[in-house]
Amino acid sequence: MTIDDFLACSTPSAWVDAALVNQEVLLLDHANCEKKAAGTAFQLMFRYIDKPSLQNKMSRLAREELRHFEQVLGFIRKRGLVLRNIGSSRYAAGLRELVRNQEPHRLSDTLVVGAFIEARSCERFAALAPWLDAELSKFYTGLLKSEARHFADYLALAYEFADESDVDAAIVRIRARERELIESADDSFYFHSGVPTAGSAKPNE
């Protein structure tokens, strides 16, 4: 399944416009997202120690996400930006509300959520790259291959550890929430925020 087939909608152009005028927040939140992605991979590794395929894929994913964090940190320093806490968007928490509590559904739903987060990240990198300066455009274009692989890894693991019909149903259920979060109005700008409102403010401003 391709990322375009997996996602129910494309990033609204209004979000791209907001990203271009909020590049400081874009970079700061991108760095946060890379750390959170690595953290999620570590959590899965500690929680499901009896699953070798998950251990291998999440170990590789965590290393790559931390490397991406270091690269984004380099851009932040080079551009004279100050690291600060900007909070979190509603996106990941909104998706994780749909994760069921009982195993094996907890694992498969968590993996499907991970697939959506990676797929949306990849889609947004592609949407942004043509409009950014040459340095950032090259960097974001370079991330597409790894983000697409992370999406595929999460999805493959979900199908490995749960019934195909159950994973298919989870994708449909979570896809609807993901689309809602991406297409609905959002008061703050983040890497995974929805459509900026007319009075949207930068986080913590």
C-alpha positions in Angstrom: 0.0 0.0 0.0 1.4 3.4 -0.9 1.3 6.4 1.4 -1.1 8.2 -0.9 -3.5 5.2 -0.7 -3.0 4.9 3.0 -3.8 8.5 3.9 -7.4 9.8 3.4 -6.3 13.3 2.5 -3.4 15.5 1.4 -2.0 18.2 3.6 -4.1 21.4 3.1 -2.4 24.2 1.3 -3.2 26.5 4.2 -0.9 24.4 6.4 2.0 24.7 3.9 1.5 28.4 3.8 1.6 28.6 7.6 4.7 26.4 7.7 6.6 28.8 5.4 6.0 31.8 7.7 6.6 29.8 10.9 9.9 28.0 10.0 11.3 28.5 13.5 8.4 26.6 15.0 8.6 24.1 12.1 12.2 23.2 12.9 11.7 23.2 16.7 8.7 20.9 16.5 10.3 18.7 13.8 13.2 18.1 16.3 10.6 17.2 19.0 8.9 14.8 16.6 12.1 13.0 15.9 12.8 12.6 19.6 9.3 11.3 20.2 9.5 8.9 17.3 12.7 7.4 18.8 11.1 7.3 22.2 8.1 5.4 20.8 10.4 2.9 19.2 12.2 2.4 22.5 8.9 1.9 24.4 7.9 -0.8 22.0 11.2 -2.5 22.4 10.9 -2.6 26.2 7.3 -3.6 26.2 7.5 -6.4 23.6 10.8 -8.0 24.3 9.6 -11.4 23.0 9.2 -10.2 19.4 12.5 -10.3 17.5 11.3 -8.7 14.3 9.9 -5.8 16.2 13.1 -5.5 18.2 15.2 -5.3 15.0 13.0 -2.9 13.1 12.4 -0.6 16.1 16.1 -0.5 17.0 17.0 0.6 13.4 14.1 3.1 13.4 15.2 4.6 16.8 18.8 5.1 15.5 17.6 6.8 12.3 15.2 9.1 14.2 17.9 10.2 16.6 20.2 10.8 13.6 17.5 13.0 12.1 17.1 14.8 15.4 20.8 15.6 15.4 20.5 16.9 11.8 17.6 19.1 12.7 19.4 20.3 15.7 22.2 21.4 13.4 19.9 23.5 11.3 18.5 25.1 14.5 22.0 26.0 15.7 23.2 27.2 12.3 20.2 29.5 11.9 20.7 31.0 15.4 17.4 29.7 16.8 16.9 29.1 20.5 15.8 25.7 21.7 12.7 26.0 23.8 9.7 24.1 24.9 6.8 24.6 22.5 4.4 22.0 23.8 2.7 19.3 21.7 0.1 19.3 19.0 -3.2 17.4 19.4 -2.3 15.0 16.6 -0.5 12.0 18.1 -2.6 12.1 21.3 -5.8 12.3 19.2 -4.7 9.2 17.3 -3.7 7.3 20.4 -7.1 7.8 21.9 -8.3 5.1 19.5 -5.7 2.5 20.7 -7.5 -0.4 22.4 -6.3 -1.4 25.9 -6.2 -5.2 25.6 -3.6 -7.2 23.8 -3.0 -8.1 21.0 -5.1 -5.1 19.9 -3.0 -2.7 21.9 0.1 -3.6 20.0 -1.5 -3.7 16.5 -3.4 -0.4 17.0 -0.2 1.3 18.3 1.7 0.1 15.2 -1.1 1.3 12.9 -0.9 4.7 14.6 2.8 4.7 14.1 2.3 4.0 10.4 -0.1 7.0 10.1 2.4 9.3 11.9 5.2 8.3 9.6 3.1 8.4 6.5 1.9 11.9 7.3 5.4 13.1 8.1 6.6 11.8 4.7 3.7 13.4 2.9 4.4 16.7 4.6 8.1 16.6 3.9 7.2 16.2 0.2 4.7 19.0 0.3 7.1 21.4 1.9 10.3 20.6 0.0 9.5 22.5 -3.2 8.9 25.8 -1.3 11.8 25.8 1.2 15.3 27.2 0.7 17.8 24.9 -1.1 19.4 23.7 2.1 16.2 22.6 3.9 14.6 21.4 0.6 17.5 19.0 0.1 17.3 17.8 3.7 13.5 17.2 3.6 13.7 15.5 0.2 16.4 13.3 1.6 14.1 12.2 4.5 11.4 10.8 2.2 13.0 7.4 1.7 13.5 6.7 5.4 10.1 8.0 6.4 8.5 5.8 3.8 10.4 2.8 5.1 9.3 3.5 8.7 5.7 3.7 7.5 6.1 0.3 5.8 7.8 -1.3 8.8 5.1 -0.2 11.2 2.4 -1.5 8.9 4.1 -4.8 8.2 4.6 -5.4 11.9 0.9 -4.7 12.6 -0.1 -7.4 10.1 2.5 -9.7 11.5 1.1 -9.6 15.0 -2.7 -9.4 14.4 -5.3 -10.8 12.1 -5.4 -9.1 8.7 -9.1 -8.3 9.0 -8.6 -6.6 12.4 -5.7 -4.5 11.1 -7.7 -3.5 8.1 -10.6 -2.4 10.4 -8.2 -0.5 12.6 -6.8 1.3 9.6 -10.2 2.4 8.5 -11.1 3.6 12.0 -7.9 5.5 12.6 -7.8 6.9 9.1 -11.0 8.7 9.7 -9.6 10.3 12.9 -6.4 11.2 11.2 -8.2 13.0 8.4 -10.3 14.9 10.9 -7.2 16.1 12.8 -5.5 17.2 9.5 -8.5 18.9 7.9 -10.1 20.6 10.9 -9.3 24.0 12.3 -6.3 24.3 14.6 -5.5 27.3 16.9 -1.7 26.6 16.9 0.8 25.7 14.3 2.8 22.5 14.7 4.4 20.0 12.3 1.3 17.8 12.6 -1.3 20.5 13.2 -4.5 20.9 11.3 -5.7 23.9 9.2 -4.6 27.2 10.8 -7.4 29.5 11.8 -7.3 33.2 10.9 -6.0 34.0 14.4 -3.7 31.0 14.8 -0.8 31.7 17.1 2.6 30.2 17.4 2.8 27.8 20.3 3.3 29.4 23.7 2.7 32.9 22.2 
